[in-house]
Amino acid sequence: MIRVLLLDDHAVVRDGYRRWIGSEPDMEVVAEAATSAQACEALRHHEVDVAVVDLSLKGDSGMEAIRRLRERDERLRILVFTMHDQPAFMLQAMRLGVQGYLTKDCDPAAVIAALRRIAAGQRVFNAEVAQASLNQVDAGLDPFSHLTPREFEVLRLATSGLDHEAIARSLHISEKTVYNTMSRVRQKLDERNDFRLMRLATERGLTGP
């Protein structure tokens, strides 16, 4: 039996996932969560084989959730299931060690198949996004490839309109760490002006759907 944890901040969405995953004879949704903290707490009470994680969580961070979940259980396999089809998101998720990345426009059957493959130790990634990511990195066209997952997520949250205090809460870090991280982001992207930095992030789709 493949034991699944769902991490998505929309209860209706989780209900839909639970119904069609739970209808499979070899799968069971053993826990649900709307935040990274809830997901980590769920690991204390349930044996989980695969966590299905959305990257966009209200007042929280899917990237940070991945990091925290892997710290809790290094054997846990993670499938990112998200609306973000920008290559930069997949690259950073891969750096965090996820075993799969699918976008929400894929067929439900593809998700079921991915869960089985990931539970069996394989890796599953959206082919188009993965190829685009490789092409951009190889051609030096992805300015965010030089950022760490933490730097990428701080920039993304800042672009979405959060102030340093809100970003710190979302990532469970101090405001000083947010400030220092933004300074490193400016240096790496060679964008000293915050307006230009935010425009670059917006043009590259970091604000998400």
C-alpha positions as CSV (number, residue, x, y, z in Angstrom):
1,M,0.0,0.0,0.0
2,I,1.4,3.4,-1.0
3,R,0.7,5.9,1.8
4,V,0.3,9.5,0.7
5,L,0.4,12.8,2.4
6,L,-1.4,15.7,0.7
7,L,0.0,19.3,1.2
8,D,-2.2,21.9,-0.5
9,D,-3.8,25.0,1.1
10,H,-7.2,24.5,-0.6
11,A,-9.5,22.0,1.2
12,V,-11.6,21.5,-1.9
13,V,-8.5,20.6,-3.9
14,R,-7.3,18.2,-1.3
15,D,-10.8,16.5,-1.2
16,G,-10.6,15.9,-4.9
17,Y,-7.1,14.5,-4.7
18,R,-8.1,12.2,-1.8
19,R,-11.1,10.8,-3.7
20,W,-9.2,9.8,-6.8
21,I,-6.0,8.7,-5.1
22,G,-8.0,6.8,-2.5
23,S,-10.0,5.0,-5.2
24,E,-6.9,3.2,-6.3
25,P,-6.6,-0.3,-4.6
26,D,-2.9,0.2,-3.8
27,M,-3.0,3.7,-2.5
28,E,-4.2,5.5,0.7
29,V,-4.2,9.1,1.7
30,V,-3.1,8.9,5.3
31,A,-2.8,12.6,6.1
32,E,-3.6,16.0,4.7
33,A,-2.1,19.4,5.5
34,A,-2.6,23.1,4.5
35,T,0.8,24.3,5.8
36,S,4.3,23.1,6.1
37,A,3.9,23.0,9.9
38,Q,0.9,20.7,9.6
39,A,2.7,18.5,7.2
40,C,5.6,18.1,9.5
41,E,3.3,17.3,12.4
42,A,1.5,14.7,10.2
43,L,4.9,12.9,9.8
44,R,5.0,12.4,13.5
45,H,1.8,10.5,13.5
46,H,1.7,8.7,10.2
47,E,4.0,6.5,8.1
48,V,4.2,8.2,4.7
49,D,5.7,7.0,1.5
50,V,5.1,9.9,-0.9
51,A,4.1,13.5,-0.1
52,V,2.3,15.4,-2.8
53,V,3.3,19.1,-2.4
54,D,1.9,22.3,-3.9
55,L,4.5,25.1,-4.2
56,S,2.0,27.9,-3.6
57,L,0.7,27.9,-0.1
58,K,-1.1,30.8,1.5
59,G,1.2,32.5,4.0
60,D,3.6,29.7,3.7
61,S,6.2,28.2,1.3
62,G,6.1,25.0,-0.6
63,M,9.8,25.1,-1.2
64,E,10.4,25.5,2.6
65,A,7.9,22.7,3.2
66,I,10.0,20.4,1.0
67,R,13.1,21.2,3.0
68,R,11.4,20.7,6.3
69,L,9.8,17.5,5.3
70,R,13.1,16.0,4.1
71,E,14.7,17.1,7.4
72,R,12.0,15.2,9.2
73,D,12.3,12.0,7.1
74,E,15.1,11.7,4.6
75,R,13.5,8.6,3.2
76,L,10.3,10.5,2.3
77,R,9.7,10.8,-1.5
78,I,8.2,14.0,-2.7
79,L,6.1,14.7,-5.8
80,V,5.6,18.4,-6.5
81,F,2.1,19.0,-8.1
82,T,1.8,22.7,-9.0
83,M,0.6,25.3,-11.4
84,H,4.1,26.6,-11.8
85,D,5.4,25.5,-15.2
86,Q,8.4,27.9,-15.3
87,P,11.7,26.0,-15.5
88,A,13.2,27.9,-12.6
89,F,10.7,26.4,-10.2
90,M,11.5,22.8,-11.2
91,L,15.3,23.4,-11.0
92,Q,15.0,24.7,-7.4
93,A,12.7,21.8,-6.5
94,M,15.2,19.3,-7.9
95,R,18.0,21.0,-5.9
96,L,15.9,20.3,-2.8
97,G,15.8,16.6,-3.7
98,V,12.3,16.0,-4.9
99,Q,11.6,12.8,-6.9
100,G,8.9,14.2,-9.1
101,Y,7.5,17.4,-10.6
102,L,4.2,17.6,-12.5
103,T,2.0,20.6,-13.4
104,K,-1.7,20.7,-12.6
105,D,-2.8,20.7,-16.2
106,C,-1.7,17.0,-16.6
107,D,-4.2,14.1,-16.6
108,P,-5.1,12.6,-13.2
109,A,-3.9,9.2,-14.6
110,A,-0.4,10.7,-15.0
111,V,-0.4,11.6,-11.3
112,I,-1.4,8.1,-10.3
113,A,1.2,6.6,-12.5
114,A,3.8,9.1,-11.0
115,L,2.9,8.1,-7.5
116,R,3.5,4.4,-8.3
117,R,6.8,5.1,-10.0
118,I,8.1,7.4,-7.3
119,A,7.1,4.9,-4.6
120,A,9.1,2.3,-6.5
121,G,12.2,4.5,-6.4
122,Q,11.9,6.1,-9.8
123,R,11.9,9.8,-10.7
124,V,9.1,11.5,-12.7
125,F,9.3,15.0,-14.2
126,N,7.2,17.0,-16.6
127,A,9.1,16.4,-19.8
128,E,8.5,19.9,-21.4
129,V,9.4,21.8,-18.3
130,A,12.4,19.7,-17.6
131,Q,13.7,20.2,-21.2
132,A,13.1,23.9,-21.1
133,S,15.0,24.1,-17.8
134,L,18.0,22.2,-19.2
135,N,18.0,24.4,-22.4
136,Q,17.9,27.6,-20.4
137,V,20.7,26.5,-18.0
138,D,22.8,25.2,-20.8
139,A,22.4,28.4,-22.8
140,G,22.9,30.6,-19.7
141,L,19.5,32.1,-20.1
142,D,18.2,31.4,-16.6
143,P,19.4,34.2,-14.3
144,F,17.9,32.4,-11.3
145,S,20.0,29.2,-11.8
146,H,22.7,30.9,-9.7
147,L,20.4,31.3,-6.7
148,T,20.0,28.7,-4.0
149,P,16.5,27.4,-3.2
150,R,16.3,29.7,-0.2
151,E,17.4,32.8,-2.2
152,F,15.0,31.9,-4.9
153,E,12.1,31.5,-2.5
154,V,12.9,34.8,-0.7
155,L,12.9,36.6,-4.0
156,R,9.6,34.9,-5.1
157,L,7.9,35.9,-1.9
158,A,9.2,39.4,-2.1
159,T,7.9,39.7,-5.6
160,S,4.5,38.5,-4.5
161,G,4.3,41.6,-2.3
162,L,5.3,40.2,1.1
163,D,7.4,42.4,3.4
164,H,10.4,41.0,5.3
165,E,8.4,40.2,8.4
166,A,5.9,38.1,6.4
167,I,8.7,36.4,4.4
168,A,10.4,35.5,7.7
169,R,7.3,33.9,9.0
170,S,6.7,32.0,5.9
171,L,10.2,30.6,5.8
172,H,10.6,30.2,9.6
173,I,13.7,32.4,9.6
174,S,14.7,35.8,11.1
175,E,14.0,39.2,9.4
176,K,17.8,39.7,9.4
177,T,18.3,36.5,7.4
178,V,15.7,37.8,4.9
179,Y,17.5,41.1,4.6
180,N,20.9,39.4,4.1
181,T,19.4,36.9,1.6
182,M,17.9,39.7,-0.5
183,S,21.3,41.4,-0.5
184,R,22.9,38.3,-1.9
185,V,20.1,38.0,-4.5
186,R,20.8,41.5,-5.7
187,Q,24.5,40.8,-6.0
188,K,24.0,37.5,-7.9
189,L,21.5,39.0,-10.3
190,D,23.5,42.2,-10.6
191,E,20.4,44.3,-10.0
192,R,21.1,47.0,-7.4
193,N,17.7,48.7,-8.0
194,D,14.8,46.9,-6.3
195,F,12.4,48.0,-9.0
196,R,14.5,46.4,-11.7
197,L,14.9,43.3,-9.6
198,M,11.2,42.9,-9.1
199,R,10.5,43.6,-12.8
200,L,13.0,40.8,-13.7
201,A,11.3,38.4,-11.3
202,T,7.8,39.3,-12.6
203,E,8.9,38.9,-16.3
204,R,10.3,35.5,-15.5
205,G,7.0,34.3,-13.9
206,L,8.1,34.2,-10.2
207,T,4.8,35.7,-9.2
208,G,3.1,32.5,-10.4
209,P,-0.3,32.0,-11.9
